[in-house]
């Protein structure tokens, strides 16, 4: 049986704008291209997990508008169970404006959460069966904090491991973030969670050790093209990334989190799961847009085989 993941998070329509480079303060530049692409961290993670072979149930909220109808249909087409994706007339479907600098393959994102903010704790209560049926619960922070906190509590009550991607991180951390079994912050998020400036593997290790003192069992701090730093009961180590031609990094972190959760649900080791997640995140950088670039399992396994990491992992102990 394939693993079953329940995902909580935001669902957006991304306005992806390609520019030669990200404009400086006060600068006006002309865009090279524009696309409307399905996105949102929760939706991205759900689609990534489905493409990697998992059964996926998504909890979220869409507006009662044309964008919402299109996004719901697309999620269903990807094989995501949208039974617990509600529709509200109180707010428009979430949107995000993504500026992609083609010179350095960098991006800047401004989100308008809209209907995502209508995803309430009551919504979690109604979706209780989604927690009872899953192997892993995966959440990010594009819905209200009290909703995330309630979902973390329900997952704990159902003895389901909670997996937290702490993005987008607001002014403060969610109350129950330390209740997660696995956490996957990037360098910026790790810095804010434990107030350690993460700039390299050494400072990432310091941040990870602080997180471990809060009771989190498994920590994976993503380091972009350098891979990720892991910390668990077996100690700290670096899992290197993959060399790919980066086009657009949008959605790469979501792909990483979904892939890591799936492999852990399949009872892979933390190192094996992180290697698979690094490969998935790397491939997500090779195309434009969030969901358009999310790879299938065959493509991930082909990259692992091509780099011989399907047989021999690359791990550097710290």
C-alpha positions as CSV (number, residue, x, y, z in Angstrom):
1,X,0.0,0.0,0.0
2,X,1.3,3.5,-0.8
3,X,1.8,5.9,2.1
4,X,-1.1,8.1,3.0
5,X,-0.4,11.8,3.8
6,X,-2.8,14.4,5.1
7,X,-1.7,17.9,4.2
8,X,-2.8,21.2,5.7
9,X,-1.9,24.5,4.0
10,X,-2.7,27.3,1.6
11,X,-3.9,27.0,-2.0
12,X,-3.0,29.9,-4.3
13,X,-3.0,30.9,-7.9
14,X,0.5,32.2,-8.6
15,X,1.1,35.1,-10.9
16,X,4.6,34.2,-12.1
17,X,6.5,37.1,-13.5
18,X,9.9,36.5,-15.3
19,X,12.4,39.3,-15.2
20,X,16.0,39.5,-16.3
21,X,16.9,40.3,-12.7
22,X,15.1,41.1,-9.5
23,X,14.7,44.9,-9.4
24,X,16.5,47.0,-6.8
25,X,14.7,49.4,-4.5
26,X,13.0,52.1,-6.4
27,X,13.8,50.5,-9.8
28,X,11.2,49.9,-12.5
29,X,11.9,47.0,-14.9
30,X,10.1,45.4,-17.8
31,X,9.1,41.8,-17.4
32,X,10.1,39.2,-20.0
33,X,7.1,37.0,-19.4
34,X,4.1,36.2,-17.3
35,X,2.2,33.0,-16.4
36,X,-0.7,31.9,-14.2
37,X,0.3,28.8,-12.4
38,X,-1.3,26.7,-9.6
39,X,0.6,27.1,-6.3
40,X,0.4,27.6,-2.6
41,X,2.5,25.6,-0.2
42,X,-0.2,23.2,0.9
43,X,-1.3,22.5,-2.6
44,X,2.3,22.2,-3.8
45,X,3.1,19.7,-1.1
46,X,-0.1,17.7,-1.9
47,X,0.6,17.6,-5.6
48,X,4.3,16.7,-5.1
49,X,3.3,13.8,-2.8
50,X,0.7,12.6,-5.2
51,X,3.2,12.6,-8.1
52,X,5.6,10.7,-5.9
53,X,3.0,7.9,-5.4
54,X,1.3,8.7,-2.1
55,X,-2.4,8.9,-1.3
56,X,-3.0,12.5,-0.4
57,X,-5.8,14.3,1.5
58,X,-5.6,18.1,1.5
59,X,-7.2,20.4,4.0
60,X,-7.6,24.0,2.9
61,X,-10.0,26.7,1.7
62,X,-10.7,28.3,-1.7
63,X,-12.8,31.2,-2.6
64,X,-16.1,30.9,-4.4
65,X,-14.7,32.3,-7.6
66,X,-13.3,31.3,-11.0
67,X,-9.8,30.8,-9.6
68,X,-11.1,28.5,-6.8
69,X,-13.0,26.3,-9.3
70,X,-9.9,26.0,-11.6
71,X,-7.6,25.1,-8.7
72,X,-10.0,22.5,-7.2
73,X,-10.3,20.8,-10.6
74,X,-6.6,20.8,-11.0
75,X,-6.0,19.3,-7.6
76,X,-8.5,16.5,-8.3
77,X,-6.8,15.9,-11.7
78,X,-3.5,15.4,-9.9
79,X,-5.1,12.7,-7.7
80,X,-5.4,14.8,-4.6
81,X,-8.5,14.1,-2.4
82,X,-10.2,17.5,-2.0
83,X,-13.1,16.3,0.2
84,X,-11.8,18.6,3.0
85,X,-11.0,21.6,0.8
86,X,-13.9,24.0,1.6
87,X,-15.3,26.9,-0.5
88,X,-16.0,30.2,1.1
89,X,-17.9,33.2,-0.2
90,X,-16.3,35.4,2.5
91,X,-12.9,35.9,0.7
92,X,-11.3,35.5,-2.7
93,X,-9.0,32.5,-3.5
94,X,-5.5,33.1,-2.4
95,X,-2.9,34.5,-4.8
96,X,0.8,35.0,-4.9
97,X,3.0,37.2,-7.0
98,X,6.2,35.5,-7.8
99,X,9.1,37.5,-9.4
100,X,11.7,35.2,-10.9
101,X,15.1,36.7,-11.8
102,X,16.4,34.8,-14.8
103,X,19.9,36.0,-14.5
104,X,20.5,34.3,-11.1
105,X,17.5,32.0,-10.9
106,X,16.4,33.8,-7.7
107,X,12.8,34.6,-6.7
108,X,10.8,37.0,-4.5
109,X,7.2,36.1,-3.5
110,X,4.4,38.2,-2.1
111,X,1.3,36.2,-1.0
112,X,-2.3,37.4,-0.6
113,X,-3.7,34.6,1.6
114,X,-7.4,35.5,1.0
115,X,-9.6,32.5,1.5
116,X,-6.8,30.5,3.1
117,X,-7.3,32.6,6.3
118,X,-10.9,31.2,6.5
119,X,-9.5,27.7,7.2
120,X,-10.6,27.5,10.8
121,X,-10.1,25.1,13.8
122,X,-13.7,24.0,13.2
123,X,-12.6,22.9,9.7
124,X,-10.0,20.7,11.4
125,X,-12.7,19.1,13.6
126,X,-14.8,18.3,10.6
127,X,-11.8,16.7,8.9
128,X,-10.9,14.5,11.9
129,X,-11.2,11.3,9.8
130,X,-8.4,12.6,7.5
131,X,-6.0,12.3,10.5
132,X,-7.3,8.9,11.5
133,X,-6.5,7.5,8.1
134,X,-3.0,8.9,7.4
135,X,0.5,7.7,8.1
136,X,1.9,11.3,8.3
137,X,0.5,14.7,8.8
138,X,2.3,17.5,6.9
139,X,1.6,21.2,7.5
140,X,2.9,24.6,6.7
141,X,1.9,28.0,7.9
142,X,-0.3,29.6,5.2
143,X,-3.4,29.2,7.2
144,X,-4.3,30.7,10.6
145,X,-2.1,29.9,13.6
146,X,-4.9,28.5,15.7
147,X,-5.8,26.2,12.9
148,X,-2.3,24.8,12.7
149,X,-2.1,24.4,16.4
150,X,-5.4,22.5,16.5
151,X,-4.3,20.3,13.7
152,X,-1.1,19.5,15.5
153,X,-3.1,18.5,18.6
154,X,-5.5,16.3,16.6
155,X,-2.5,14.6,14.9
156,X,-1.0,13.9,18.3
157,X,-4.3,12.6,19.6
158,X,-4.5,10.2,16.7
159,X,-0.8,9.1,17.2
160,X,0.1,10.4,13.8
161,X,3.6,11.9,13.4
162,X,3.4,15.7,12.6
163,X,5.7,17.1,10.0
164,X,6.1,20.9,10.0
165,X,7.4,23.1,7.2
166,X,7.6,26.4,9.1
167,X,6.7,28.7,6.1
168,X,5.5,31.4,5.6
169,X,6.8,32.3,9.1
170,X,4.9,35.2,10.7
171,X,5.9,37.5,13.5
172,X,6.0,34.6,15.9
173,X,6.3,30.8,15.7
174,X,3.1,28.7,16.0
175,X,2.4,27.8,19.6
176,X,2.8,24.0,19.1
177,X,5.7,24.0,16.6
178,X,7.8,22.1,19.1
179,X,5.3,19.3,19.0
180,X,6.3,18.3,15.5
181,X,8.2,15.0,15.0
182,X,10.0,16.4,11.9
183,X,10.7,20.0,11.0
184,X,12.2,21.4,7.7
185,X,13.1,25.1,8.0
186,X,15.3,26.8,5.5
187,X,18.2,29.0,6.8
188,X,16.0,32.1,7.3
189,X,13.3,30.2,9.1
190,X,15.8,28.3,11.3
191,X,17.4,31.6,12.2
192,X,14.1,33.1,13.4
193,X,12.9,30.0,15.2
194,X,15.8,29.8,17.6
195,X,17.4,33.2,17.1
196,X,20.7,31.9,15.6
197,X,21.9,33.5,12.4
198,X,22.2,30.6,10.0
199,X,24.8,31.3,7.3
200,X,26.6,28.0,6.8
201,X,26.6,24.4,8.0
202,X,28.3,25.3,11.3
203,X,25.6,27.8,12.3
204,X,22.9,25.5,10.9
205,X,24.2,22.8,13.3
206,X,24.0,25.3,16.2
207,X,20.4,26.1,15.3
208,X,19.5,22.4,14.9
209,X,20.9,21.6,18.3
210,X,18.7,24.3,19.9
211,X,15.7,22.9,18.1
212,X,16.5,19.5,19.5
213,X,16.4,20.8,23.0
214,X,12.8,21.7,22.4
215,X,12.0,18.0,21.9
216,X,11.9,17.8,18.1
217,X,13.0,14.3,17.1
218,X,14.2,14.9,13.5
219,X,15.5,18.2,12.1
220,X,16.3,18.9,8.5
221,X,17.6,22.4,7.7
222,X,17.6,23.0,4.0
223,X,20.7,24.7,2.6
224,X,19.7,25.3,-1.0
225,X,22.0,23.8,-3.6
226,X,24.3,22.6,-0.8
227,X,21.7,20.1,0.4
228,X,20.5,19.8,4.0
229,X,21.7,19.3,7.5
230,X,20.2,16.6,9.5
231,X,20.1,16.1,13.3
232,X,18.5,13.2,15.1
233,X,19.4,10.6,17.8
234,X,22.2,9.4,15.4
235,X,23.9,12.8,15.4
236,X,24.4,15.5,12.9
237,X,25.4,15.1,9.2
238,X,25.3,16.9,5.9
239,X,23.4,15.4,2.9
240,X,24.7,17.1,-0.3
241,X,22.5,18.5,-3.0
242,X,22.4,17.7,-6.7
243,X,23.9,19.7,-9.5
244,X,21.1,20.8,-11.8
245,X,20.4,23.7,-14.2
246,X,18.3,26.0,-12.0
247,X,15.5,27.8,-13.8
248,X,13.1,28.7,-11.0
249,X,13.4,27.6,-7.4
250,X,9.7,28.2,-6.6
251,X,8.2,25.1,-5.0
252,X,11.5,23.4,-4.4
253,X,11.1,23.5,-0.6
254,X,7.6,22.1,-0.9
255,X,8.8,19.3,-3.0
256,X,11.6,18.6,-0.5
257,X,9.1,18.4,2.4
258,X,6.6,16.2,0.6
259,X,9.4,13.8,-0.5
260,X,10.9,13.6,2.9
261,X,7.6,12.8,4.5
262,X,6.8,10.1,2.0
263,X,10.1,8.2,2.3
264,X,9.9,8.4,6.1
265,X,6.4,7.0,5.9
266,X,7.8,4.2,3.7
267,X,10.2,3.5,6.6
268,X,13.4,4.7,4.8
269,X,16.2,5.9,7.0
270,X,16.5,9.6,7.6
271,X,19.6,9.7,5.4
272,X,17.8,7.9,2.6
273,X,14.7,10.0,2.9
274,X,16.8,13.2,2.8
275,X,18.8,12.1,-0.2
276,X,15.5,11.4,-2.0
277,X,14.1,14.8,-0.9
278,X,17.2,16.6,-2.1
279,X,16.8,15.0,-5.5
280,X,13.1,15.9,-5.6
281,X,13.8,19.5,-4.6
282,X,16.6,19.8,-7.2
283,X,14.4,18.6,-10.0
284,X,11.7,21.1,-9.0
285,X,14.2,23.9,-9.7
286,X,14.6,22.8,-13.4
287,X,11.3,24.1,-14.7
288,X,9.2,27.3,-14.3
289,X,6.5,27.6,-11.8
290,X,5.6,25.7,-8.6
291,X,3.3,22.8,-9.5
292,X,4.4,22.7,-13.2
293,X,7.9,21.7,-12.2
294,X,7.2,19.1,-9.5
295,X,8.7,15.8,-10.6
296,X,7.3,12.3,-10.8
297,X,8.8,9.4,-8.8
298,X,10.3,7.9,-12.0
299,X,12.3,11.1,-12.6
300,X,13.5,11.3,-9.1
301,X,14.7,7.7,-9.1
302,X,16.3,8.2,-12.5
303,X,18.4,11.1,-11.0
304,X,19.4,9.0,-8.0
305,X,20.4,6.2,-10.3
306,X,22.3,8.5,-12.7
307,X,24.3,9.9,-9.8
308,X,24.7,6.4,-8.2
309,X,23.1,7.6,-5.0
310,X,20.4,4.9,-5.2
311,X,23.1,2.5,-4.1
312,X,25.6,4.6,-2.1
313,X,24.6,7.6,-0.1
314,X,26.8,10.6,0.3
315,X,26.8,11.6,4.0
316,X,29.3,13.8,5.9
317,X,29.2,13.4,9.7
318,X,29.5,16.6,11.8
